[in-house]
Amino acid sequence: MKQVKTAIEAFIKAGDNRDIDILEHILHSGFQNIQDGFFEENGIFVFSKSDYIELIRTKKFGGSPRSITYNSIEQTGNIAIVQVKLESQYLIFHSLIVCVQDDRQWKIINNTPTIEMK
């Protein structure tokens, strides 16, 4: 579980700091970010790894430090499902994050956030 938390914390901090190099490393090649709504737009939005990194690079995502509260972590074999609450000064994210162990390293393969304004 410690390695799963380390991967999640690297993912969150990389977004907060807009660290593209860490994101390239910690996100699985099949990564998807699935969210309901995109700023003022309604609907379901699915972002691939490259889409997500571009949103960070262009400063549409990320840039604000967030605290992490773990609600649950369930690991079965090489898959871990984690529910977290991430809170910045502007937003609160309730995220379901799925991690997979790929070549002995935990990587983020899915992030499904519910986002609320503070």
PLY file of the C-alpha trace (Angstrom):
ply
format ascii 1.0
element vertex 118
property float x
property float y
property float z
element edge 117
property int vertex1
property int vertex2
end_header
0.00 0.00 0.00
2.88 2.36 0.70
4.06 2.11 -2.93
0.53 2.85 -4.18
0.35 5.96 -1.97
3.78 7.04 -3.20
2.58 6.78 -6.83
-0.60 8.74 -6.10
1.30 11.44 -4.23
3.76 11.75 -7.13
0.81 12.09 -9.56
-0.92 14.76 -7.44
2.24 16.77 -6.76
3.27 16.61 -10.43
-0.08 18.17 -11.36
0.19 20.76 -8.59
3.70 21.72 -9.76
2.98 21.20 -13.47
5.90 18.77 -13.65
5.52 17.18 -17.08
8.56 14.88 -16.65
7.09 13.19 -13.58
3.68 12.89 -15.25
5.27 11.21 -18.29
6.83 8.68 -15.92
3.98 8.05 -13.42
1.06 7.87 -15.89
0.49 4.51 -17.59
0.45 4.62 -21.41
-3.27 3.74 -21.29
-4.10 6.52 -18.80
-7.51 8.18 -18.98
-8.94 11.08 -17.02
-12.75 10.89 -17.09
-14.75 13.77 -15.68
-18.28 15.14 -15.69
-17.94 18.70 -16.96
-15.03 20.77 -18.18
-15.09 24.23 -16.65
-18.40 25.74 -17.89
-19.06 22.92 -20.39
-21.43 20.09 -19.48
-21.00 16.45 -20.40
-18.53 13.65 -19.96
-14.94 14.45 -20.98
-12.31 11.77 -21.49
-8.66 12.81 -21.69
-5.84 10.49 -22.74
-2.37 10.66 -21.24
-1.20 13.06 -23.97
-4.38 15.19 -23.64
-3.96 15.40 -19.86
-0.28 16.34 -20.09
-1.13 19.03 -22.65
-3.77 20.47 -20.28
-1.08 20.67 -17.60
1.50 22.10 -20.03
-0.90 24.83 -21.21
-1.84 25.63 -17.59
-5.51 24.71 -17.99
-5.02 22.07 -15.27
-2.80 22.10 -12.23
-0.72 24.75 -10.57
-2.39 24.86 -7.14
-1.12 22.80 -4.19
-3.67 20.30 -2.88
-3.95 18.38 0.35
-4.64 14.65 0.08
-7.06 12.71 2.27
-7.27 8.96 1.63
-10.81 7.61 1.99
-10.05 4.04 0.92
-7.43 1.86 -0.73
-8.22 -1.61 -2.06
-5.52 -3.68 -3.70
-6.01 -6.97 -5.49
-2.88 -8.29 -7.13
-1.51 -5.70 -9.53
-4.50 -3.34 -9.37
-5.27 -0.80 -6.65
-8.42 1.32 -6.43
-8.07 4.43 -4.31
-10.62 7.05 -3.29
-9.17 10.40 -2.27
-10.27 13.91 -1.47
-7.95 16.56 -2.89
-8.40 20.11 -1.72
-6.82 23.31 -3.04
-7.69 26.86 -2.12
-10.07 26.95 -5.13
-11.45 23.45 -5.70
-12.26 20.15 -4.03
-11.74 16.95 -6.02
-13.34 13.66 -4.97
-11.33 11.26 -7.11
-11.38 7.57 -7.84
-7.83 6.71 -8.92
-6.91 3.32 -10.36
-3.27 2.23 -10.20
-1.63 -0.74 -11.88
1.69 -2.37 -11.18
3.56 -2.29 -14.48
7.06 -3.78 -14.59
7.36 -3.64 -10.77
6.28 0.02 -10.60
2.89 1.44 -9.68
1.43 3.76 -12.30
-1.80 5.72 -12.58
-4.07 4.31 -15.29
-7.32 6.12 -14.47
-8.42 9.25 -12.64
-12.14 9.96 -12.32
-12.68 13.19 -10.41
-15.85 14.89 -9.26
-15.00 18.58 -8.98
-16.65 21.20 -6.79
-15.93 24.88 -6.29
-15.07 26.10 -2.80
0 1
1 2
2 3
3 4
4 5
5 6
6 7
7 8
8 9
9 10
10 11
11 12
12 13
13 14
14 15
15 16
16 17
17 18
18 19
19 20
20 21
21 22
22 23
23 24
24 25
25 26
26 27
27 28
28 29
29 30
30 31
31 32
32 33
33 34
34 35
35 36
36 37
37 38
38 39
39 40
40 41
41 42
42 43
43 44
44 45
45 46
46 47
47 48
48 49
49 50
50 51
51 52
52 53
53 54
54 55
55 56
56 57
57 58
58 59
59 60
60 61
61 62
62 63
63 64
64 65
65 66
66 67
67 68
68 69
69 70
70 71
71 72
72 73
73 74
74 75
75 76
76 77
77 78
78 79
79 80
80 81
81 82
82 83
83 84
84 85
85 86
86 87
87 88
88 89
89 90
90 91
91 92
92 93
93 94
94 95
95 96
96 97
97 98
98 99
99 100
100 101
101 102
102 103
103 104
104 105
105 106
106 107
107 108
108 109
109 110
110 111
111 112
112 113
113 114
114 115
115 116
116 117
